Amino acid sequence: MKLVLGRDELAAAAKTAVRETGTPVERLDVRPVHKASRGFVNDADVDVCELAVVTLLQAVAHDRPLVLLPVTTLARPQHQTLVTLGDLTASDVEGRTVGVRSWSQTTGVWVRGFLVEQYGVDLRKVDWRTYEDAHVDGADDPDWVTRAPQGARLQADFLDGRIDFGIMGNELPDDDRIRTAIADAREVAAEWSARRGFTPVNHVVGVTEAAAREHRDAVLAAYDALSAVTGADGSHPVGFAALRGPVAQAAAYALDQEVLPRPVDFDDLVERSCTALGVAPARLGG
């Protein structure tokens, strides 16, 4: 069984658990971890893969044979990722140019959801610029989104003033001119999470349907091991019950933004996983 997990301690825990079931296992060390997503969702070249939650939702909506293993490997506030070099704020987004690596990037989906929900932004009145395709083959940007010229880079366009805002998480450049477009972004994010009862989820774990059926015991052992590590302090939700809120909200935002071609219902995700693994929802925190 081949697996891709970004954090070394997660990979070590999963490998140990899988080996104890008698299943041979290999960790592919892909960094950054999102570079493994395309091969996983389109070609099933690994069996278990950490991937962005929106990538998983988009893959399911495009009928890729994979299921959700309800473990969060990355959850974080997102309001601070909308940045600018000038005096613009989130209220100035309409009519301006906003760059994001990919339309399906999970950070972008969360931020656009906040702009609509908290700032009344009409997303179709924004000049959106994207720089990469989605990880899921066949998933195209909406016709109201512009692709940057070939060879253009988000960070360079942002720092050189060719776009007014950028949505950037880990790829944020180190430049003293950069500031968040949402004042007191961390506090605003904390208030949003307090109202909703969850922190935005970025990365979860996906499993191919074939691996879930063929290596059932190994996948369940990996789930137990990952749950013990990621869920230890409560900051990364584990199990279907804990993931319902953030995953359903991400799916709703993604559908509204035309990231998904059809709705993806959370209960359908639960059923797909449980059917493939032959277990009741309670076995996976349902």
C-alpha positions in Angstrom: 0.0 0.0 0.0 1.4 3.4 -1.0 0.7 6.5 1.1 1.5 10.2 1.0 1.3 12.2 4.2 3.0 15.5 4.6 4.0 15.4 8.3 6.7 12.9 9.3 5.0 12.0 12.5 1.8 11.2 10.7 3.5 9.1 8.1 5.4 7.2 10.8 2.3 6.5 12.8 0.3 5.3 9.7 3.2 3.1 8.4 3.6 1.4 11.8 -0.1 0.7 12.1 -0.4 -0.6 8.5 2.6 -2.9 9.0 1.0 -4.4 12.1 -1.9 -5.7 9.9 0.6 -7.5 7.7 0.2 -5.2 4.8 3.3 -4.0 3.0 3.5 -0.2 3.0 5.6 2.5 1.3 5.6 6.2 2.1 6.2 8.4 -0.9 7.9 11.6 0.4 6.3 14.3 -1.7 6.9 17.9 -0.7 4.9 20.1 -0.8 2.3 17.4 -0.2 -0.3 19.0 -2.6 2.0 17.9 -5.5 0.7 14.4 -5.0 -2.9 15.3 -5.4 -3.1 15.2 -9.2 -1.7 11.7 -9.6 -3.9 10.5 -6.7 -7.2 11.8 -7.9 -6.7 11.2 -11.7 -4.6 8.1 -11.8 -4.9 6.4 -8.4 -1.1 6.2 -8.3 -1.1 6.0 -4.5 -3.6 4.4 -2.2 -3.8 6.8 0.7 -3.1 10.5 0.2 -3.3 13.8 2.2 -5.1 16.3 0.1 -7.0 19.6 0.2 -10.6 19.1 1.2 -11.8 21.0 -1.9 -9.7 18.8 -4.1 -11.5 15.8 -2.5 -14.9 17.4 -3.0 -14.1 18.3 -6.6 -12.9 14.8 -7.3 -16.0 13.2 -5.8 -18.2 15.6 -7.9 -16.3 14.5 -11.0 -16.9 10.8 -10.1 -13.4 9.8 -9.2 -13.4 6.5 -7.2 -12.0 7.8 -3.9 -13.4 8.2 -0.4 -12.9 10.4 2.6 -11.0 9.1 5.6 -12.2 11.6 8.2 -8.9 12.8 9.6 -7.9 16.5 9.5 -4.2 16.9 8.8 -4.3 20.7 8.5 -6.8 23.2 9.9 -6.2 26.9 10.3 -7.7 30.4 10.3 -7.9 31.8 6.8 -9.0 35.5 7.0 -5.4 36.7 7.1 -4.5 35.1 3.7 -6.2 38.0 1.8 -3.4 40.5 1.4 -2.6 43.8 -0.3 0.3 46.2 -0.6 -1.8 49.4 -0.4 -4.6 50.9 1.7 -7.3 48.7 0.2 -9.6 46.6 2.4 -11.9 43.7 1.9 -14.7 46.1 1.3 -12.8 47.4 -1.8 -12.5 44.0 -3.6 -15.4 44.6 -6.0 -14.0 46.1 -9.2 -10.4 45.2 -8.3 -8.0 42.4 -9.4 -7.5 39.5 -7.0 -5.0 36.7 -7.7 -5.2 33.2 -6.4 -3.0 30.2 -7.3 -5.9 28.1 -8.5 -9.7 28.6 -8.5 -10.1 25.3 -6.6 -7.4 26.1 -4.0 -9.0 25.5 -0.6 -7.7 28.7 0.9 -9.3 30.7 -1.9 -12.6 28.9 -1.5 -12.7 29.8 2.2 -11.7 33.4 1.6 -14.2 34.0 -1.1 -16.9 32.5 1.1 -16.0 35.0 3.8 -16.1 37.9 1.4 -19.6 37.0 0.3 -20.9 36.2 3.8 -19.2 38.9 5.9 -18.6 41.7 3.4 -21.4 41.4 0.9 -19.1 41.0 -2.0 -20.5 39.9 -5.4 -17.8 37.6 -6.6 -18.8 38.1 -10.2 -17.9 41.8 -9.9 -14.3 41.0 -9.1 -11.5 40.6 -11.6 -10.2 37.2 -10.6 -6.8 35.9 -11.9 -5.8 32.3 -11.6 -2.4 30.8 -12.3 -2.8 27.0 -12.3 -5.4 24.4 -13.3 -7.3 22.4 -10.7 -5.8 19.1 -9.6 -8.8 17.3 -11.0 -8.7 16.8 -14.7 -11.7 18.2 -16.5 -12.4 20.8 -13.7 -12.4 24.2 -15.4 -12.5 27.7 -14.1 -15.8 29.6 -14.4 -16.2 31.8 -17.5 -16.1 34.9 -15.3 -12.6 34.0 -14.1 -9.4 35.0 -16.1 -6.3 32.9 -16.4 -3.1 34.9 -16.1 -0.8 34.8 -19.1 1.4 31.7 -19.4 4.5 32.0 -17.4 3.1 34.6 -15.0 3.6 34.1 -11.3 1.1 35.1 -8.6 3.8 36.4 -6.2 5.6 38.5 -8.8 2.3 40.0 -10.1 1.3 40.9 -6.6 4.6 42.4 -5.5 4.9 44.3 -8.8 1.4 45.8 -8.4 -0.2 44.1 -11.4 -3.0 42.8 -9.1 -4.6 44.6 -6.2 -5.0 41.7 -3.8 -3.6 38.2 -3.4 -4.9 35.1 -1.6 -1.9 33.4 -0.3 -1.2 31.0 2.5 2.1 29.2 2.7 3.2 30.8 -0.6 3.1 34.4 0.9 6.3 36.3 0.0 8.5 37.7 2.7 8.0 41.5 2.1 7.5 44.2 4.7 5.0 46.0 2.5 2.4 43.2 2.7 -0.5 43.6 5.1 -3.8 41.8 5.5 -6.8 43.3 3.8 -9.0 42.4 6.7 -8.3 44.5 9.8 -7.7 42.4 12.9 -7.9 39.3 10.7 -7.0 36.8 13.5 -9.7 38.2 15.8 -12.3 38.2 13.0 -11.3 34.6 12.2 -11.7 33.6 15.8 -15.1 35.2 16.0 -16.2 33.5 12.8 -15.0 30.1 14.1 -16.7 30.7 17.5 -20.0 31.3 15.7 -19.7 28.3 13.4 -18.2 26.0 16.0 -15.2 25.0 13.9 -11.9 26.2 12.4 -11.7 26.0 8.6 -10.2 22.7 7.5 -7.6 22.6 4.7 -6.3 19.1 4.4 -7.9 15.7 5.0 -7.1 12.2 4.0 -8.4 10.4 0.9 -8.3 6.7 0.0 -9.0 5.0 -3.3 -12.1 2.9 -3.3 -10.0 0.0 -4.5 -7.6 0.3 -1.5 -10.5 0.7 0.9 -12.0 -2.6 -0.3 -8.7 -4.5 -0.7 -6.9 -3.3 2.4 -9.8 -2.6 4.7 -8.0 -3.6 7.9 -4.9 -1.6 7.0 -6.9 1.5 6.2 -8.8 1.3 9.4 -5.6 0.9 11.3 -4.2 3.9 9.6 -7.3 5.9 10.6 -6.9 4.9 14.2 -3.2 5.8 14.3 -3.8 9.2 12.5 -6.7 10.0 14.8 -4.5 9.5 17.8 -1.9 11.9 16.6 -3.9 14.6 14.9 -6.8 14.7 17.3 -4.7 14.7 20.5 -5.2 18.4 21.2 -8.6 18.9 19.7 -7.4 21.5 17.1 -7.8 19.1 14.2 -11.2 17.4 14.0 -11.3 13.6 13.6 -14.3 11.5 12.7 -17.4 12.2 10.6 -19.3 14.0 13.3 -16.5 16.4 13.9 -15.8 17.0 10.2 -19.5 17.5 9.2 -19.5 21.3 9.9 -16.3 22.3 8.1 -16.6 19.9 5.1 -20.3 20.8 4.5 -19.4 24.5 4.7 -16.5 24.1 2.3 -18.8 22.2 -0.1 -21.4 24.9 0.0 -18.9 27.7 -0.7 -17.4 25.7 -3.5 -20.7 25.0 -5.1 -21.7 28.7 -5.0 -18.3 29.6 -6.6 -18.7 27.1 -9.4 -15.7 25.1 -8.1 -18.1 22.0 -8.0 -20.3 21.0 -11.0 -22.9 19.6 -8.6 -23.6 19.5 -4.9 -21.7 17.1 -2.8 -23.7 16.1 0.3 -21.8 15.2 3.4 -24.0 12.2 4.1 -23.1 10.8 0.7 -19.4 11.1 1.6 -20.1 9.1 4.8 -22.0 6.4 2.8 -19.3 6.1 0.2 -16.6 5.6 2.8 -18.5 3.2 4.9 -19.7 1.1 1.9 -16.1 0.9 0.6 -14.7 -0.1 4.0 -17.6 -2.3 5.1 -18.2 -0.5 8.4 -20.9 1.5 10.2 -20.4 5.2 10.5 -19.7 4.9 14.2 -16.5 3.1 13.4 -15.3 6.3 11.8 -16.5 8.7 14.4 -20.0 9.1 12.9 
